[in-house]
Amino acid sequence: MIPNQWYPILRTEDIKRDAPTGVRRMGEELVLWRDLRGKLVCQSARCPHKGANLSEGRLVGNSVACPYHGFRFGTDGACRLVPALGAEGRIPASLRVDTYEVREKYDLVWLWWGDKRTHLPDIELPHELAEHPRPYETITFSRPVHYTRYIESLLEFYHVTFVHRDHWANIIDYTFMYGSWKKLWTDGRERYIAANKIVNHRVDVEGTIIRNSFDQCEEGNPSNTWHFNLIYQAPCMTHVRQGLLEVTTWLVPIDEHHTQAIMRLYEYPLLKWMVPFKPLRPLVLRLSLMMEQYVQDQQDNDIMARQEPKVSERGVNKFIAVDEMNAKYLQMRDRLKAEARAEAQAREAGVREAGVREADGAPEPVAGGDGPAAMPAAGGTNGHGPGKGNGGPTGNGTKRSGKGARAGNLSGSTT
């Protein structure tokens, strides 16, 4: 995973109103719940007492109660009550859970996976999406693939004429996307299969955003040409626009072997004409998304599940010229991870230097108010970024262990 980033982990509508909500993201079991003011709280789901999952417990006032022994944890992660010790019992300070930064924006719940900071960056989308005028519907589902392979599959579309040509449900795609009105759209499948050459592709990088535009055409028949615009935004967002179709998908790591897809489909411009009764339009979008989930996306995942290696990195595949967007994605991923490691190492060096000054009796320098805060050693309870290591392969061929994956302790590569 790329540290020091906002990751969308759920739709806002997925948060239960009167009970805790449990998810697994970034290799960590999390529990989300709302306090009495409605503010969202995100914490480690494992009770420090005996490891029960707090998401199976219940809400009591401004606390979440463990389902095993009733220990209650407040919004700051500290244990507020141990029933077995009584109301006046002394509660060990170590009985606490990590609390993570979360925000709600764009109808999604965003988790900050990274260092504790006084000021966190804003959650921004590319202007094409932040200013998008059309209504949308969003679904979410998981797949047993590594998120890098999943992202790659949505950063190129010249696989579609080979993967999606035979299932009966794909007739909707190639009829309405590729068929010609002169032949009443009956030539859609033929044109769909023939349009597999990529031309006029252009890739631009702006900060943590990569944009790619290209034409997919039938060689020797320029009339059978379809224009695509793709967008990638770090750490895990993809967006495709082709004709009437616009879909945004966030591919969020559950762990080293599973990915959560949050897929958003924007209303077709012609839907107002096709479905005049407005309350039915969201249903049409939902049905379209379900077809994508159970047909086209499933077809892609059947192939991705058997790809080797399971994790995509620079040098493991032989790209061709039209894979430029994939190549730049992997370059950006490596760059962002390297920057996070360098920041962590600089903080560690600063902590060591401050410790030497303190030991020598010298006054400590005043830290800048906006800089990243130093984090305790991995494995401690510190109240930020998910920290359980997943032991997966890393960019430098090494493996992490224990909680060394906590973003503030990145001395090596992370996945």
C-alpha positions in Angstrom: 0.0 0.0 0.0 1.1 3.6 -0.5 1.4 5.3 2.9 0.3 8.8 3.8 -2.8 8.7 1.6 -6.6 8.9 2.0 -8.3 5.6 1.1 -12.1 5.3 0.7 -13.0 2.3 2.8 -16.8 2.3 2.7 -19.8 4.2 1.4 -21.3 6.5 4.0 -24.5 4.5 3.7 -22.7 1.4 4.9 -22.3 2.8 8.4 -24.9 1.3 10.7 -26.9 3.8 12.7 -27.2 2.1 16.1 -24.5 -0.6 16.0 -20.8 -0.8 15.2 -19.7 -1.5 11.7 -16.8 -3.9 11.0 -14.5 -4.0 8.0 -11.1 -5.3 7.1 -8.9 -2.8 5.2 -5.1 -2.4 4.8 -4.6 -5.7 6.5 -6.3 -4.4 9.7 -9.6 -5.2 11.3 -11.4 -2.0 11.9 -14.6 -0.9 13.7 -16.5 2.2 12.8 -19.3 3.8 14.9 -21.0 7.2 15.5 -20.8 9.0 18.8 -23.8 10.8 20.4 -23.2 13.8 18.2 -23.1 11.7 15.0 -19.3 12.1 14.5 -17.8 9.0 12.9 -15.1 7.1 14.9 -12.8 4.5 13.5 -10.7 2.2 15.7 -8.9 -1.1 15.8 -11.5 -3.7 16.1 -9.5 -6.1 18.3 -10.2 -5.7 22.0 -6.8 -5.6 23.8 -8.1 -7.8 26.6 -8.6 -11.1 24.7 -8.8 -10.1 21.1 -12.6 -10.2 20.5 -13.9 -8.2 17.6 -15.5 -5.0 18.8 -17.7 -4.7 15.7 -19.7 -7.6 17.1 -20.4 -5.6 20.3 -22.8 -2.8 20.9 -22.9 1.0 21.4 -23.4 2.3 24.9 -23.5 6.1 25.1 -20.2 7.5 23.7 -18.4 4.1 23.8 -18.3 0.8 22.0 -18.7 -2.3 24.3 -16.8 -5.5 23.7 -19.1 -8.5 23.0 -17.0 -10.8 25.2 -16.7 -9.1 28.6 -18.3 -5.7 28.1 -15.2 -3.6 28.2 -16.2 -0.1 26.9 -13.9 2.0 24.8 -14.4 5.7 24.3 -13.9 7.9 21.2 -10.2 8.4 22.1 -9.6 4.7 22.3 -9.2 4.5 26.1 -11.1 1.9 28.1 -13.8 3.7 30.2 -15.3 0.7 32.0 -14.4 -2.8 33.0 -17.5 -4.4 34.4 -15.6 -7.1 36.3 -13.7 -4.4 38.2 -16.8 -2.3 39.0 -17.5 1.3 38.4 -14.7 2.5 40.7 -12.2 -0.1 39.5 -8.7 0.9 38.4 -8.4 0.4 34.6 -4.8 -0.3 33.3 -3.6 2.4 30.9 -2.7 -0.3 28.4 -6.3 -1.1 27.9 -6.9 1.0 24.8 -7.4 0.6 21.1 -5.9 2.6 18.2 -8.1 5.4 16.9 -7.7 6.4 13.2 -8.5 9.6 11.3 -11.6 9.3 9.1 -13.6 11.8 7.1 -16.8 11.7 5.1 -16.8 13.3 1.7 -18.3 12.5 -1.7 -20.6 10.0 0.0 -17.6 7.9 1.0 -15.8 7.2 4.3 -12.1 8.0 3.9 -9.3 6.5 6.1 -6.0 8.3 6.5 -3.4 5.5 6.3 -0.2 7.2 7.4 1.7 9.3 9.9 0.1 11.3 12.6 0.0 14.9 11.5 -1.2 18.2 13.0 -2.8 19.0 9.6 -3.9 16.4 7.2 -4.2 17.1 3.5 -7.6 17.7 2.0 -9.5 15.0 0.2 -9.6 16.1 -3.4 -10.8 14.5 -6.6 -9.8 15.3 -10.2 -11.8 18.3 -11.4 -13.7 16.1 -13.9 -15.2 14.3 -11.0 -15.4 17.0 -8.3 -17.4 19.1 -10.6 -19.4 16.3 -12.2 -23.0 17.4 -12.8 -24.7 14.0 -13.2 -26.3 11.9 -10.5 -24.7 8.6 -9.7 -25.2 5.2 -7.9 -22.5 3.4 -6.1 -22.0 -0.3 -5.2 -19.2 -2.1 -3.4 -17.9 -5.7 -3.5 -14.7 -7.6 -2.9 -12.4 -9.7 -5.2 -9.6 -12.2 -4.3 -6.9 -10.3 -6.2 -4.1 -7.9 -5.3 -5.1 -4.3 -5.8 -2.2 -3.5 -8.2 -3.5 -6.1 -10.7 -7.0 -4.8 -10.4 -5.9 -1.2 -11.0 -3.9 -2.2 -14.0 -7.0 -3.9 -15.6 -8.8 -0.6 -15.5 -6.0 1.5 -16.9 -6.2 -0.1 -20.4 -9.1 -1.2 -22.5 -7.7 -3.2 -25.3 -8.5 -6.4 -23.4 -12.2 -5.9 -23.8 -12.6 -7.3 -27.3 -11.0 -10.5 -26.2 -12.3 -11.0 -22.6 -15.9 -9.7 -23.1 -17.0 -11.1 -26.5 -18.8 -14.3 -25.6 -21.1 -13.8 -22.6 -24.7 -13.2 -23.6 -25.0 -10.2 -21.3 -22.2 -8.4 -23.2 -24.6 -8.0 -26.1 -25.9 -4.8 -24.3 -22.4 -3.4 -24.5 -21.5 -4.1 -28.1 -25.0 -3.4 -29.4 -25.4 0.1 -27.9 -21.7 1.1 -27.7 -20.5 -0.3 -31.1 -23.6 -0.9 -33.2 -24.4 1.5 -36.0 -27.9 3.0 -36.4 -27.8 2.4 -40.2 -28.0 -1.3 -39.5 -30.3 -0.9 -36.5 -27.3 -1.8 -34.2 -27.3 -5.4 -35.4 -23.7 -5.1 -36.4 -22.5 -4.3 -32.9 -20.7 -7.6 -32.1 -18.8 -7.6 -35.4 -17.6 -4.0 -34.9 -16.9 -4.7 -31.2 -14.6 -7.6 -32.0 -12.9 -5.8 -34.9 -12.0 -2.6 -32.9 -8.8 -3.7 -31.1 -6.1 -1.4 -32.3 -5.0 1.5 -30.1 -4.0 4.8 -31.8 -3.6 8.4 -30.9 -2.8 7.6 -27.3 -1.5 10.4 -25.0 -0.5 10.2 -21.4 -0.1 13.2 -19.1 0.9 13.3 -15.4 -0.1 16.1 -13.1 0.9 15.6 -9.4 -0.7 12.3 -8.3 -3.1 12.2 -11.3 -2.4 10.4 -14.6 -4.7 11.0 -17.6 -4.8 8.9 -20.8 -6.7 9.5 -24.0 -6.7 7.2 -26.9 -8.8 5.8 -29.8 -9.6 2.1 -30.1 -10.3 1.3 -33.7 -10.6 -1.3 -36.4 -7.4 -1.4 -38.5 -8.2 -0.2 -42.0 -11.6 1.1 -41.1 -11.4 4.5 -39.4 -15.2 4.7 -39.2 -15.1 2.0 -36.5 -13.3 4.1 -33.9 -14.1 4.7 -30.2 -12.6 7.3 -28.0 -11.6 6.7 -24.4 -10.5 9.0 -21.6 -9.0 7.3 -18.5 -7.9 8.9 -15.2 -5.9 7.4 -12.4 -5.5 9.2 -9.1 -3.2 7.9 -6.3 -3.5 5.8 -4.4 -6.4 3.8 -5.9 -8.9 5.6 -8.1 -9.6 4.9 -11.7 -12.2 6.6 -14.0 -13.2 5.7 -17.5 -15.3 7.7 -20.0 -16.3 6.2 -23.3 -19.2 7.7 -25.1 -22.2 7.6 -22.8 -20.4 5.5 -20.2 -18.7 7.0 -17.2 -17.5 4.9 -14.3 -15.3 5.7 -11.3 -13.8 2.8 -9.3 -11.7 2.9 -6.2 -9.7 -0.3 -5.6 -8.9 -0.4 -1.9 -6.6 -3.1 -0.3 -8.4 -5.4 2.1 -5.1 -7.3 2.6 -2.4 -8.8 0.4 -4.8 -11.1 -1.3 -8.1 -9.3 -1.5 -9.4 -5.9 -2.8 -12.5 -4.0 -2.1 -14.0 -2.3 -5.2 -16.2 0.8 -4.8 -17.8 1.3 -8.2 -19.7 4.5 -9.1 -21.8 4.8 -12.3 -22.9 8.2 -13.5 -26.4 8.7 -15.1 -26.4 8.3 -18.8 -27.4 11.6 -20.6 -30.1 9.8 -22.5 -31.6 8.2 -19.4 -33.9 11.1 -18.8 -35.4 10.5 -22.2 -35.5 6.7 -21.9 -36.9 6.7 -18.4 -39.0 9.8 -17.9 -40.1 8.7 -14.4 -37.2 10.0 -12.3 -37.5 7.6 -9.3 -36.8 4.6 -11.6 -33.4 6.0 -12.9 -31.4 5.0 -9.8 -32.7 1.5 -10.2 -31.5 1.4 -13.9 -28.1 2.5 -12.7 -28.0 -0.1 -10.0 -29.0 -2.9 -12.4 -26.2 -1.7 -14.8 -23.7 -1.8 -11.9 -24.8 -5.3 -10.9 -24.3 -6.5 -14.5 -20.8 -5.0 -14.4 -20.1 -6.7 -11.1 -21.5 -10.2 -12.1 -20.5 -10.3 -15.7 -17.8 -8.0 -17.1 -15.9 -7.4 -13.9 -16.1 -11.1 -13.0 -14.7 -12.0 -16.4 -11.7 -9.8 -15.7 -11.2 -11.2 -12.2 -11.3 -14.8 -13.5 -8.2 -13.9 -15.5 -6.5 -11.7 -12.8 -6.9 -14.4 -10.2 -4.5 -16.6 -12.2 -2.0 -13.9 -13.1 1.6 -14.4 -11.9 3.2 -12.8 -10.1 0.2 -11.8 -7.9 1.6 -8.3 -7.3 2.5 -6.0 -10.2 5.7 -4.1 -9.9 8.1 -2.4 -12.3 10.1 -5.0 -14.2 7.9 -8.0 -13.6 5.9 -7.5 -16.9 7.0 -6.7 -20.5 5.0 -3.7 -21.4 4.3 -2.5 -25.0 4.0 1.1 -26.1 0.3 1.5 -25.4 0.9 0.4 -21.7 2.4 3.8 -21.0 -0.3 4.6 -18.4 0.3 1.3 -16.6 4.1 2.0 -16.6 3.6 5.5 -15.2 1.2 4.2 -12.5 3.9 1.8 -11.3 6.5 4.6 -11.4 4.2 6.9 -9.4 3.5 4.1 -6.9 7.2 3.5 -6.3 7.9 7.3 -6.0 5.2 7.9 -3.4 6.4 4.9 -1.4 10.0 6.1 -1.5 8.9 9.6 -0.4 7.0 8.2 2.5 10.1 6.1 3.5 12.3 9.1 3.3 10.0 11.2 5.5 9.8 8.4 8.1 13.6 8.1 8.1 14.0 11.8 8.5 11.6 11.8 11.5 13.4 8.8 13.1 16.7 10.7 12.7 15.1 13.7 14.3 13.8 11.7 17.2 17.3 10.2 17.8 18.9 13.6 17.6 16.4 15.0 20.1 17.1 12.1 22.4 20.8 12.7 22.3 20.3 16.4 23.1 18.0 15.5 26.0 20.5 13.1 27.3 23.2 15.8 27.1 20.9 18.3 28.8 20.6 20.5 25.7 17.2 22.2 25.0 15.2 20.5 22.3 14.3 22.5 19.2 10.8 23.7 18.7 9.1 21.5 16.0 7.1 23.1 13.2 3.4 23.1 13.7 2.5 21.7 10.3 5.2 19.0 10.0 4.5 15.2 10.5 4.6 14.1 14.1 7.0 11.3 15.0 5.4 8.0 15.8 6.3 5.5 18.5 8.0 2.3 17.7 5.9 -0.3 15.8 3.7 -2.4 17.9 2.8 0.4 20.4 -0.6 1.9 20.8 -0.5 5.4 19.4 -3.9 6.3 18.0 -3.2 6.7 14.2 -2.8 4.9 10.9 -3.6 1.1 10.7 -0.5 -0.7 11.7 -0.7 -4.4 11.3 1.9 -5.7 8.9 0.7 -8.2 6.3 4.0 -9.9 5.5 3.4 -9.6 1.8 6.1 -9.2 -0.8 7.7 -5.7 -0.9 9.3 -3.6 -3.6 12.8 -4.5 -2.6 12.2 -8.3 -2.3 12.1 -8.2 1.5 9.2 -9.0 3.8 7.7 -7.0 6.7 7.0 -8.5 10.0 4.7 -7.8 12.9 3.4 -4.2 12.9 6.3 -2.9 11.0 3.9 -1.8 8.3 2.7 1.1 10.4 3.2 4.1 8.1 5.2 6.1 10.6 7.8 3.3 10.8 8.5 2.7 7.2 12.2 1.9 6.9 11.7 -0.5 4.0 9.4 -0.9 1.1 5.7 -1.5 1.5 3.3 -3.1 -0.9 
